[in-house]
Amino acid sequence: MLTIDPKDIATQKLYGLMVSTVGPRPIAFASTMNAEGKPNLAPFSFFNMMSANPPILVFSPVLKISDKSSKHTLQNVEQNKEVVINVVNYDIVQQMSLASTAYAEGVNEFEKAGLTMQDAEMVKPFRVKESPVQFECKVTQIVTLGEEGGAGHLVCCEVLKMHIADEVLDENNKIDQFKLDQVSRMGGNLYSRANKGIFEIPKPISSMGMGVDALPESIRKSTILTGNDLGKLGTLEAAPEEKEVEEFLSENKLKEYVSESSLEKIHAIAQEYLKKEEVLNAWKILLAKSKN
């Protein structure tokens, strides 16, 4: 058996070992607002329910290991003491992942992820309309666990109001866990889907995804592509160039087919590429149709 003293290994390695063994972990998709009233949206898997009376949720933003900097979410709850915690299900998992990108302060992750801001009733931060369950909370306490990189800050949140989508309720107004279809976090790029098991989403750390807001309108408003599909497309830093699109069409003898096919048909083909994680090819065929 491998035995480890946490003091003897680098924090990054210890972090990797811990998140690979303590899981699957539920995800708090936390919506906050800074002092200037600008929204922020970010996911945290150091999260759970700690009390029912009073109803308390706790999540923990950790200081960045490389430079000890704090996340915008932590800064916002320190200033405003309010947060909306949105439940993540499979339908929005790709958009949630995109929102975890380290965008600059003031960038609206709702727009980047292609999610809808919905007014809360008791607090200022917005709810994620697409989330099946949303908790409006006041922050009652922030417990600092350390000052070094990797240190957590326990954000204790009292639930003021809970919103549940009709679609996940059964005939007795109880939550149907199969309809809810929650996802949870594991180590590395891995997630777990409550009713299907483990799957993978590459973490958007090394690249800055362009975001759903940068997609052409014809793609954003597709009747075929889902929110998860748009989230995948938004992970690329830039769309392929026209030369790449032309080469793709020539190599696959698709020019005539694309020209004669409906927009819906092309979007369906792009969706098949996305299912196979061929995001660049999906982009190429979508752009090919937009040029016809």
C-alpha positions as CSV (number, residue, x, y, z in Angstrom):
1,M,0.0,0.0,0.0
2,L,1.3,3.5,-0.9
3,T,1.5,5.6,2.3
4,I,1.8,9.4,2.0
5,D,2.6,12.1,4.4
6,P,0.9,15.3,3.0
7,K,3.8,17.3,4.2
8,D,6.2,15.3,2.0
9,I,4.6,15.9,-1.4
10,A,3.8,19.0,-3.5
11,T,0.3,20.5,-3.0
12,Q,-0.7,20.0,-6.6
13,K,0.0,16.3,-6.4
14,L,-1.8,16.0,-3.1
15,Y,-4.7,17.8,-4.6
16,G,-4.8,15.4,-7.5
17,L,-4.8,12.4,-5.2
18,M,-7.5,13.8,-2.9
19,V,-10.0,14.8,-5.7
20,S,-9.5,11.4,-7.3
21,T,-10.5,9.6,-4.2
22,V,-13.0,11.8,-2.5
23,G,-15.9,11.6,-4.9
24,P,-18.1,11.7,-6.8
25,R,-18.6,15.2,-5.5
26,P,-21.8,17.3,-6.2
27,I,-21.3,20.6,-8.0
28,A,-22.3,24.0,-6.7
29,F,-22.8,26.2,-9.8
30,A,-22.5,29.5,-7.9
31,S,-23.9,32.8,-9.2
32,T,-22.6,35.9,-7.4
33,M,-22.4,39.6,-8.1
34,N,-19.5,42.0,-7.5
35,A,-19.6,45.4,-5.9
36,E,-20.4,47.1,-9.2
37,G,-23.3,44.8,-9.9
38,K,-21.6,42.6,-12.5
39,P,-22.6,38.9,-12.5
40,N,-20.2,36.0,-12.1
41,L,-20.9,32.3,-12.5
42,A,-18.5,29.5,-11.6
43,P,-18.7,25.8,-10.5
44,F,-17.3,24.3,-7.3
45,S,-17.1,20.7,-6.5
46,F,-16.0,21.2,-2.9
47,F,-19.7,21.4,-2.0
48,N,-22.4,19.7,0.1
49,M,-25.5,20.1,2.3
50,M,-24.6,20.4,6.0
51,S,-27.9,21.1,7.8
52,A,-31.7,21.1,7.2
53,N,-32.8,23.2,10.1
54,P,-31.6,25.8,9.4
55,P,-31.0,24.7,5.7
56,I,-27.3,25.2,5.1
57,L,-25.2,24.5,2.0
58,V,-21.4,24.9,2.1
59,F,-19.0,25.2,-0.8
60,S,-15.3,26.0,-0.8
61,P,-13.4,28.1,-3.3
62,V,-9.7,27.3,-2.9
63,L,-6.8,29.7,-3.4
64,K,-4.9,29.1,-6.7
65,I,-2.0,26.8,-6.0
66,S,0.4,28.6,-8.2
67,D,0.1,32.2,-6.9
68,K,-2.4,32.1,-3.9
69,S,-4.9,34.3,-5.7
70,S,-8.5,34.1,-4.8
71,K,-11.4,33.4,-7.1
72,H,-13.9,36.1,-8.1
73,T,-16.6,34.1,-6.5
74,L,-14.9,34.3,-3.1
75,Q,-14.2,38.0,-3.5
76,N,-17.9,38.6,-4.4
77,V,-19.4,36.7,-1.4
78,E,-17.0,38.5,0.9
79,Q,-18.4,41.8,-0.4
80,N,-22.0,41.0,-0.9
81,K,-22.9,38.0,1.3
82,E,-25.3,36.6,-1.3
83,V,-25.2,33.7,-3.7
84,V,-27.4,31.5,-5.8
85,I,-26.4,27.8,-5.9
86,N,-27.6,26.1,-9.0
87,V,-27.8,22.3,-9.4
88,V,-25.9,20.9,-12.5
89,N,-27.6,18.2,-14.5
90,Y,-26.4,16.5,-17.7
91,D,-28.2,18.9,-19.9
92,I,-26.0,21.8,-18.9
93,V,-22.7,20.0,-18.0
94,Q,-20.8,21.3,-21.1
95,Q,-21.9,24.8,-20.4
96,M,-21.0,24.5,-16.8
97,S,-17.5,23.3,-17.7
98,L,-17.0,26.2,-20.1
99,A,-18.0,28.6,-17.3
100,S,-15.1,27.3,-15.3
101,T,-12.7,29.0,-17.7
102,A,-10.5,31.6,-15.9
103,Y,-12.1,34.6,-17.7
104,A,-11.0,38.1,-16.7
105,E,-12.8,39.9,-13.9
106,G,-16.0,41.5,-15.3
107,V,-16.6,39.0,-18.1
108,N,-20.1,37.6,-17.8
109,E,-19.9,33.8,-17.7
110,F,-23.6,33.5,-18.3
111,E,-23.0,34.9,-21.7
112,K,-19.8,32.9,-22.4
113,A,-21.6,29.7,-21.4
114,G,-24.8,30.5,-23.3
115,L,-26.9,30.3,-20.1
116,T,-29.9,32.5,-19.2
117,M,-29.9,35.0,-16.3
118,Q,-33.1,34.8,-14.3
119,D,-34.0,37.2,-11.5
120,A,-33.9,35.9,-8.0
121,E,-36.6,36.8,-5.5
122,M,-34.6,37.2,-2.3
123,V,-31.1,38.0,-3.4
124,K,-29.3,40.1,-6.1
125,P,-27.3,37.4,-7.9
126,F,-29.1,35.8,-10.9
127,R,-30.4,32.2,-11.1
128,V,-29.4,30.0,-13.9
129,K,-32.7,29.5,-15.7
130,E,-31.6,26.2,-17.3
131,S,-30.7,24.6,-13.9
132,P,-33.4,22.2,-12.6
133,V,-32.9,23.3,-9.0
134,Q,-31.8,26.7,-7.7
135,F,-31.1,27.8,-4.1
136,E,-31.2,31.5,-3.2
137,C,-28.9,31.9,-0.2
138,K,-27.4,34.5,2.2
139,V,-23.8,33.9,3.2
140,T,-23.8,33.5,7.0
141,Q,-20.1,32.7,7.5
142,I,-16.8,32.3,5.6
143,V,-14.3,30.1,7.3
144,T,-10.7,30.5,6.1
145,L,-8.7,27.3,6.3
146,G,-5.3,28.7,5.3
147,E,-3.4,31.4,3.4
148,E,-1.3,29.2,1.1
149,G,-2.2,28.0,-2.4
150,G,-4.7,25.3,-2.3
151,A,-6.3,26.5,1.0
152,G,-10.1,26.4,1.1
153,H,-12.6,28.9,2.3
154,L,-15.8,27.4,3.6
155,V,-18.7,29.6,2.4
156,C,-21.7,28.8,4.6
157,C,-25.0,29.6,2.9
158,E,-28.4,29.6,4.4
159,V,-31.1,28.8,1.9
160,L,-33.8,31.5,1.7
161,K,-35.7,30.1,-1.2
162,M,-35.6,26.9,-3.3
163,H,-36.8,26.7,-6.9
164,I,-37.5,23.3,-8.5
165,A,-38.4,22.7,-12.2
166,D,-41.7,20.9,-12.8
167,E,-40.0,18.6,-15.2
168,V,-38.0,16.8,-12.4
169,L,-41.0,16.4,-10.1
170,D,-43.2,13.3,-9.8
171,E,-46.9,13.2,-9.2
172,N,-46.4,13.7,-5.5
173,N,-44.2,16.7,-6.0
174,K,-41.1,14.8,-4.9
175,I,-37.9,15.0,-7.0
176,D,-37.5,12.1,-9.4
177,Q,-33.8,11.4,-9.2
178,F,-33.8,9.8,-12.7
179,K,-35.4,12.9,-14.3
180,L,-33.0,15.2,-12.4
181,D,-30.1,13.5,-14.0
182,Q,-27.4,15.1,-11.9
183,V,-23.7,15.1,-12.6
184,S,-20.9,15.1,-10.1
185,R,-17.1,15.7,-10.2
186,M,-14.3,13.2,-10.0
187,G,-10.5,13.6,-10.5
188,G,-8.8,15.0,-13.6
189,N,-11.2,15.4,-16.5
190,L,-13.7,12.9,-15.2
191,Y,-17.3,13.4,-14.1
192,S,-20.0,10.9,-13.1
193,R,-23.6,11.0,-14.3
194,A,-26.0,9.7,-11.7
195,N,-27.8,7.3,-13.9
196,K,-25.2,6.5,-16.5
197,G,-21.7,6.4,-14.9
198,I,-18.4,8.0,-15.7
199,F,-17.7,10.3,-18.6
200,E,-15.0,12.8,-19.5
201,I,-14.9,16.6,-20.3
202,P,-11.4,18.1,-21.0
203,K,-10.9,20.9,-18.5
204,P,-10.7,24.4,-20.1
205,I,-7.5,25.4,-18.3
206,S,-4.8,25.6,-21.0
207,S,-7.0,27.5,-23.4
208,M,-9.5,30.3,-23.2
209,G,-12.6,29.2,-25.0
210,M,-14.3,31.8,-27.2
211,G,-17.6,31.2,-25.5
212,V,-21.1,30.5,-26.7
213,D,-21.6,34.3,-27.1
214,A,-19.0,34.3,-29.9
215,L,-20.9,31.7,-32.0
216,P,-22.7,32.9,-35.2
217,E,-26.3,33.6,-34.6
218,S,-27.5,30.8,-36.9
219,I,-25.6,28.3,-34.7
220,R,-26.6,29.9,-31.3
221,K,-30.3,29.7,-32.3
222,S,-30.2,26.3,-33.8
223,T,-33.3,24.1,-33.4
224,I,-31.1,21.0,-33.5
225,L,-28.0,21.8,-31.4
226,T,-28.4,21.5,-27.6
227,G,-26.9,23.7,-24.9
228,N,-24.2,21.0,-24.4
229,D,-23.4,21.1,-28.1
230,L,-23.0,24.9,-28.0
231,G,-20.8,24.6,-24.9
232,K,-18.5,22.2,-26.8
233,L,-18.3,24.5,-29.8
234,G,-17.5,27.4,-27.4
235,T,-14.4,25.7,-26.0
236,L,-12.3,26.4,-29.0
237,E,-10.2,29.6,-28.8
238,A,-11.0,30.5,-32.4
239,A,-13.1,29.1,-35.3
240,P,-11.2,27.3,-38.1
241,E,-10.1,29.5,-41.0
242,E,-11.7,29.4,-44.4
243,K,-8.8,27.5,-45.9
244,E,-9.2,24.8,-43.3
245,V,-12.9,24.5,-44.1
246,E,-12.3,24.3,-47.8
247,E,-9.7,21.5,-47.3
248,F,-12.1,19.6,-45.1
249,L,-14.8,19.8,-47.7
250,S,-12.5,18.7,-50.5
251,E,-10.9,15.8,-48.6
252,N,-14.3,14.4,-47.6
253,K,-16.0,15.3,-51.0
254,L,-18.7,17.2,-49.2
255,K,-19.0,20.5,-51.1
256,E,-22.1,19.5,-53.2
257,Y,-23.7,17.7,-50.2
258,V,-23.4,20.7,-48.0
259,S,-24.7,23.0,-50.7
260,E,-27.8,20.9,-51.3
261,S,-28.6,20.0,-47.6
262,S,-30.8,22.1,-45.3
263,L,-29.4,24.0,-42.4
264,E,-31.1,21.5,-40.0
265,K,-29.5,18.6,-41.8
266,I,-26.0,20.2,-41.5
267,H,-26.6,20.9,-37.8
268,A,-27.6,17.3,-37.2
269,I,-24.3,16.1,-38.9
270,A,-22.3,18.6,-36.8
271,Q,-24.1,17.2,-33.7
272,E,-22.8,13.7,-34.7
273,Y,-19.3,15.0,-34.9
274,L,-19.7,16.5,-31.4
275,K,-20.9,13.2,-30.0
276,K,-17.6,11.7,-31.2
277,E,-15.8,14.7,-29.6
278,E,-14.7,15.9,-33.1
279,V,-15.3,19.6,-32.2
280,L,-13.1,21.0,-35.0
281,N,-14.9,19.0,-37.7
282,A,-18.2,20.1,-36.3
283,W,-17.1,23.7,-36.7
284,K,-15.9,23.1,-40.2
285,I,-19.1,21.7,-41.5
286,L,-21.2,24.4,-39.7
287,L,-19.0,27.1,-41.2
288,A,-19.2,25.5,-44.7
289,K,-23.0,25.8,-44.6
290,S,-22.9,29.4,-43.5
291,K,-20.7,30.3,-46.5
292,N,-23.2,28.7,-49.0
